[in-house]
Amino acid sequence: MAIKRRFNEFYRKIKLVIFRNMFKHLKKGGESLTSSEYFCLQCIYLLNKPTISEFAKFLDVSSPNATYKVKTLIKKGLIAKEKSEKDGREYLLVPTQKFFDLFESKDNDEKEISSFKINLSKNENKKMERILNILTEEI
């Protein structure tokens, strides 16, 4: 039961960080985003170049609804459509450089991960990597 409680606490903290970052980015760089647009952008990024159909299916919304959201994000210059190499009839949704300029905080993430690794022994790092692999596969 302690593992479940600790995992729930960890998960809660991760969600809080995500929400804090969301509000930080909603009005950054002169670009005004709604919370819905923010979540759509993050989903497109995390789905790794989905088609509109895959995006719609993931969000459990209709294709016209997903298409409307995508067009709005394209107009803002945050995503683009890229022709699929596998199937020339399909278009993949890809984040633009403007997206990365607005959202990427790679340096911060790398600093946080580095400090986390410093606090773990080599053996603990290996165990953590194993646990993260299991969690990733299970989700």
Secondary structure as GFF3:
##gff-version 3
##sequence-region A 1 139
A	DSSP	alpha_helix	2	25	.	.	.	ID=ss1
A	DSSP	alpha_helix	35	47	.	.	.	ID=ss2
A	DSSP	alpha_helix	52	59	.	.	.	ID=ss3
A	DSSP	alpha_helix	63	75	.	.	.	ID=ss4
A	DSSP	beta_strand	79	83	.	.	.	ID=ss5
A	DSSP	beta_strand	91	95	.	.	.	ID=ss6
A	DSSP	alpha_helix	97	103	.	.	.	ID=ss7
A	DSSP	alpha_helix	106	118	.	.	.	ID=ss8
A	DSSP	alpha_helix	122	138	.	.	.	ID=ss9
###
